[in-house]
Amino acid sequence: MAEGILRNAAGDLLEVYSAGSNPAGYVHPKAIAALDEIHIDISAHTSKHMDTFLEGEVETVITVCGNADQACPAFPGQVNRHHWGFDDPAHAQGSEEEVMAAFRTVRDQIRLVFEAYASGIRETIVAKKT
């Protein structure tokens, strides 16, 4: 969800990729559905390991893992690091609607943070031009 939301908010400013230290191997169907509700299509996204990006230049790493049972990846050599810990809705339990509500809650939290982050980047670019 984070990749889709950040691409939507700042894809014109940044190259955005998502990866993890222990990828699930698929994009959760409820994540696809939750983002579809806000008109962001992640149905073609894939689950990738962070090692995929170790050879390239990485300027910024944003970690979003929030559960204690997850290991936030350490990525060597980046210039900027940000961490915003969100619960992993894939661990939500309950009825189908309760689990979907967890995905929506996390989606909305990520959206709020990433849209503010994108706004800050835009303001920095504008300030540098003036």
N, C-alpha and C positions, 0 to 999 in steps of 0.2 A: 504494500500500500504506500509505503514511504516513497519509493521510486516514482510511482505514478503521480502522487500528489506533488512532489518536488518538480518533476518534469512539467506538470501543468502550471505550477506557479512560477518557475524560473528557467524553463527549458530554452528560452530564447537567450539566456545569460550564461548558462552552465551546461556542461555535458554531465548528465546524471546517469549513474549506474548503481545498481543494488547488488550486494553480495553479502554472504555471511560466513561465519566460521563453521557452521554446521547446517548447511541448507537442506530444506525438506525434500528437494527434488521436484517440487511442483509448486505452483501458486495456488493457494487455498481458494476453493470455489466461492467461499463466503467473502473473501477479500475482493475477488473479482466483482461479485454482486454488490458489495458495499460501495465500491468506487463507481460502478455503473450507475448507481442511484444519483451520483453527483456529476454524471456525464464524463467520467474519466475511464477510458478503456485500457485495462491491463490484461486483457484476455490472451494476448500474444507474449506477455512477459514470461521469463523463465527464472527458475531458481538457480543461482550460481554461487560457487565457492569464491571466497575472497582471493584465493591464489590465482584466479583468472586474471587479476589486475596487478599482480606484483611486479610484472615486467614493465608496465607503463608508468608514465609520470602521473602522479596523483597529487593534486594541490590541497584538497580538502577531504577529510573523512568525517562523516556524520554517523554516529552510532545511535541506534534507537532501541536497543534491547533493554528491557526493564526488569524482567523476572530474574530472580537469583539463580535459577537453574540454567540460565543461558550464559554463555561466555561471550562478552563483547570482544570482537576481534581487535587485535593490535595491528596496525598497518604501518610498516616502516616508511620513513622518508617523507611523509606529507607535511605540508606547511601549516595547515589549519586543522584543528580537531574540535568537534562539537559533540556533545552527548546530550540527548534528550531521551530519557528512559520512558518508554511506553509499555504497558502490559501487553503481552502477546495474546491476542484474542483467540488464537488457535488452542490455547489452554482453557478457554472458557467452558464451563459445564452448565447443563440445564437443558431446557427444551430448545427446539430449533429456533424459536423466536428469541429466547434469552441469549443464545449464542450469537445470533445475528445482531442483537442489540449490543453485545460486547464489541463486535466488529465495527458497528456504526460509531460507538463511543470512541474507540481508538482512532478510527478514521477522522472523526471531527477534531480530536486532540492533535493529531499529526497535521491536519490541514491548518489549524490555527497557528501552530508553531512555524510550519514551513512557509506559509503565506507571509508571516511577519519577517522571517528570515529573508525571503525573496524581496520584500519591500525594503529591507535594510540594504541589500545589495544594490537595488535600483537607486536608492538615495545616495549611496556612496559613489556610484557611477556619475550621477548628475552633479554631485558636489565637485568631483574631480574635473568635470568639464567646465565649471564656472570659475 
